[in-house]
Amino acid sequence: MTKAEKVTFVIDTLKRLYPQIPIPLDHKDPYTLLIAVLMSAQSTDVKVNQITPLLFEVADNPYDMIKLSVEEIREIIKPVGLSPMKAKGIHGLSQILIDKYDGRVPESIEALEQLPAVGHKTASVVVSQAFNIPAFPVDTHIRRLMYRWNLTNGKNVVQTEKDAKRLFPKDLWNELHLQIIWYGRQYSPARGWDLEKDIITATIGRKSVLKEYYKGKK
C-alpha cells in the first residue's frame, strides 16, 4: 500500500467502527470541558467523570469557582492525582477568564495556552470539542497508534501532531482524533494487545512493531 492508501484505509476503518463518536469527558459547556480536560492529565477519563460532578455541583462556572479556595478545590479533586497543581490551575484560570474574557472561555489555542495549567493538548481538545475548530490533540493512544501504523517516527508528540495534520484531511481532524483514541483503547492497547483484533495494525503496521509482537508470542 502507498502512504495515501494507508491513510484512506485508516479513515474508512475508523468510520465504519465509530460512525457516532462519544466524547470521553462529561461536560455541558466550554468551561466545564476545559476543567475536565485539565483534570484528565495523568488520570483516566473514568476517574475524572466520577469527580467532576462533585466539583460542578459546587461550582460549574468561573464566578462560583473563585469563591472556593485552592485548598477547597484540591479537597474535591484529590482522587484524580496531581491535585495541588490542578487546583491551583483551576482557580487561577477561572480568575483570568473573569478578568480578561468576561467569564467566557476563549476560542483560540494560543489564548488557552496562556492560562495556568493549560498545555497545548488541553487547548487543542477544547477548541476542537467545544468550538468545532479543527485541531489534532495527540495523547498517548494517538502517539502509540500513529507509530504502530508507521505514519510517524513517534519521537515526540509535536512530531506526531505535525504528521497527523499533514496526512489527514483537515475537515476530519476533530472526529479522527477521537476515533483513534477509542480504537487504541479497544483494539490496540499498550498492554494486553491482541493483534488479531487490531485490523489496522495487522494490515498496515510498521514491520519492526509486528516483528517484535510475534517474537513476544513465541
C-alpha positions as CSV (number, residue, x, y, z in Angstrom):
1,M,0.0,0.0,0.0
2,T,1.1,3.6,-0.7
3,K,1.1,6.1,2.2
4,A,-2.1,7.6,0.7
5,E,-3.8,4.2,0.5
6,K,-2.9,3.5,4.2
7,V,-4.4,6.8,5.3
8,T,-7.6,6.1,3.4
9,F,-7.7,2.6,4.9
10,V,-7.4,4.1,8.4
11,I,-10.1,6.7,7.8
12,D,-12.5,4.1,6.3
13,T,-12.0,1.5,9.0
14,L,-12.4,4.1,11.8
15,K,-15.6,5.5,10.2
16,R,-17.0,2.0,9.9
17,L,-16.2,1.2,13.6
18,Y,-17.2,4.6,15.0
19,P,-19.9,6.2,12.9
20,Q,-21.0,8.1,16.0
21,I,-18.2,9.2,18.3
22,P,-18.9,9.7,22.0
23,I,-16.9,12.4,23.7
24,P,-14.9,10.7,26.5
25,L,-15.3,13.5,29.2
26,D,-18.7,14.6,30.5
27,H,-19.3,18.3,30.3
28,K,-22.1,20.8,29.4
29,D,-20.2,23.8,28.1
30,P,-16.7,25.1,27.1
31,Y,-15.8,25.9,30.8
32,T,-16.7,22.5,32.2
33,L,-14.9,20.8,29.3
34,L,-11.8,22.9,30.0
35,I,-11.8,21.9,33.6
36,A,-12.5,18.2,32.8
37,V,-9.6,18.1,30.3
38,L,-7.2,19.8,32.6
39,M,-8.1,17.3,35.3
40,S,-7.6,14.3,33.0
41,A,-3.8,14.8,32.8
42,Q,-2.2,11.6,34.1
43,S,-5.6,10.3,35.1
44,T,-8.3,8.2,33.5
45,D,-11.5,9.7,31.9
46,V,-13.5,7.3,34.1
47,K,-12.0,8.7,37.3
48,V,-12.4,12.3,36.0
49,N,-16.1,11.7,35.2
50,Q,-16.6,10.4,38.7
51,I,-15.1,13.5,40.3
52,T,-16.3,16.4,38.0
53,P,-20.0,16.1,39.1
54,L,-18.9,16.7,42.7
55,L,-16.9,19.8,41.7
56,F,-19.5,21.2,39.3
57,E,-22.3,20.7,41.9
58,V,-20.4,23.4,43.9
59,A,-19.0,25.5,41.0
60,D,-19.7,25.0,37.3
61,N,-18.6,28.5,36.2
62,P,-15.6,30.7,36.9
63,Y,-17.6,33.1,39.1
64,D,-18.5,30.3,41.6
65,M,-15.1,28.7,41.2
66,I,-13.2,31.6,42.6
67,K,-15.4,31.7,45.6
68,L,-13.7,28.5,46.6
69,S,-10.2,28.5,48.0
70,V,-7.5,26.5,46.2
71,E,-7.5,24.1,49.2
72,E,-11.3,23.5,48.9
73,I,-10.9,22.7,45.2
74,R,-8.0,20.4,45.9
75,E,-10.0,18.5,48.5
76,I,-12.8,17.8,46.0
77,I,-10.5,16.7,43.1
78,K,-7.9,14.9,45.2
79,P,-8.7,11.4,43.7
80,V,-7.7,12.4,40.2
81,G,-4.0,12.9,41.1
82,L,-1.7,16.0,40.8
83,S,-4.4,17.8,42.7
84,P,-2.3,20.6,44.2
85,M,-1.2,21.8,40.7
86,K,-4.6,21.2,39.2
87,A,-6.5,23.0,41.9
88,K,-4.2,26.0,41.6
89,G,-4.6,26.0,37.9
90,I,-8.4,25.8,38.0
91,H,-8.6,28.7,40.5
92,G,-6.1,30.7,38.6
93,L,-7.6,30.3,35.1
94,S,-11.1,31.0,36.5
95,Q,-9.9,34.3,37.8
96,I,-8.2,35.1,34.4
97,L,-11.4,34.2,32.5
98,I,-13.3,36.7,34.6
99,D,-10.7,39.5,34.4
100,K,-9.9,39.1,30.7
101,Y,-12.7,37.3,28.9
102,D,-15.9,38.3,30.8
103,G,-16.0,34.7,32.2
104,R,-16.0,33.1,28.8
105,V,-13.5,30.5,27.5
106,P,-11.5,31.9,24.6
107,E,-11.8,30.2,21.2
108,S,-8.1,30.1,20.3
109,I,-5.4,27.6,21.1
110,E,-2.9,30.5,21.7
111,A,-5.2,32.2,24.2
112,L,-5.9,29.0,26.0
113,E,-2.3,28.1,26.3
114,Q,-1.7,31.3,28.3
115,L,-4.0,30.0,31.1
116,P,-2.4,28.3,34.1
117,A,-2.1,24.5,33.9
118,V,-3.3,24.5,30.3
119,G,-0.9,22.9,27.8
120,H,-1.1,22.5,24.0
121,K,-3.0,19.2,24.2
122,T,-5.7,20.6,26.6
123,A,-6.1,23.7,24.5
124,S,-6.4,21.6,21.3
125,V,-9.1,19.4,22.8
126,V,-11.1,22.4,24.0
127,V,-11.1,24.2,20.6
128,S,-12.0,21.0,18.7
129,Q,-14.7,19.7,21.0
130,A,-16.2,22.9,22.4
131,F,-15.9,25.1,19.3
132,N,-15.6,22.7,16.4
133,I,-12.3,24.3,15.3
134,P,-10.1,21.8,13.5
135,A,-7.3,20.6,15.8
136,F,-5.5,17.3,16.3
137,P,-4.7,16.8,20.0
138,V,-2.2,14.0,20.5
139,D,-2.4,11.8,23.6
140,T,-0.6,8.6,24.4
141,H,-3.1,6.4,22.4
142,I,-2.7,8.5,19.3
143,R,1.1,8.6,19.6
144,R,1.3,4.9,20.0
145,L,-1.0,4.1,17.1
146,M,0.5,6.6,14.7
147,Y,3.8,4.9,15.4
148,R,2.4,1.3,15.1
149,W,0.8,2.3,11.8
150,N,4.1,3.7,10.5
151,L,2.6,7.1,9.9
152,T,5.1,8.9,12.2
153,N,8.5,8.2,13.6
154,G,6.8,8.8,17.0
155,K,9.8,10.6,18.5
156,N,7.6,13.1,20.3
157,V,4.0,14.4,20.4
158,V,4.9,17.5,18.5
159,Q,6.2,15.5,15.5
160,T,3.2,13.1,15.8
161,E,0.8,16.0,15.7
162,K,2.6,17.6,12.7
163,D,2.5,14.2,10.8
164,A,-1.2,13.6,11.6
165,K,-2.1,17.1,10.4
166,R,-0.1,16.6,7.2
167,L,-1.6,13.2,6.4
168,F,-5.2,13.5,7.3
169,P,-7.7,15.9,5.7
170,K,-8.4,19.0,8.0
171,D,-12.1,18.5,8.0
172,L,-11.7,15.1,9.6
173,W,-9.2,16.0,12.3
174,N,-11.8,16.5,15.1
175,E,-13.6,13.2,14.6
176,L,-10.4,11.3,13.7
177,H,-8.5,12.1,16.9
178,L,-11.5,10.8,19.0
179,Q,-11.9,7.7,16.7
180,I,-8.2,6.9,17.1
181,I,-8.4,7.2,20.9
182,W,-11.4,4.8,21.1
183,Y,-9.7,2.4,18.7
184,G,-6.5,2.5,20.8
185,R,-8.4,1.7,23.9
186,Q,-10.5,-1.1,22.4
187,Y,-8.3,-2.8,19.8
188,S,-4.7,-1.6,20.2
189,P,-3.8,-1.0,23.8
190,A,-0.3,-0.7,25.2
191,R,-0.8,-3.8,27.4
192,G,-2.6,-7.0,26.6
193,W,-2.5,-6.2,22.9
194,D,-4.1,-8.8,20.6
195,L,-3.0,-8.2,17.0
196,E,-5.8,-10.5,15.7
197,K,-8.4,-7.9,16.9
198,D,-6.3,-5.0,15.7
199,I,-7.2,-4.9,12.0
200,I,-5.4,-1.6,11.2
201,T,-2.0,-2.6,12.7
202,A,-2.3,-6.1,11.3
203,T,-2.9,-4.6,7.8
204,I,-0.5,-1.6,7.7
205,G,1.6,-1.9,10.8
206,R,5.3,-1.0,11.0
207,K,7.4,-4.1,10.2
208,S,9.6,-3.8,13.3
209,V,6.5,-3.5,15.6
210,L,4.9,-6.6,14.0
211,K,8.2,-8.5,14.3
212,E,8.5,-7.6,18.0
213,Y,4.9,-8.6,18.6
214,Y,5.4,-12.1,17.0
215,K,8.7,-12.5,18.8
216,G,6.9,-11.9,22.1
217,K,4.3,-14.6,21.2
218,K,6.9,-17.4,20.7
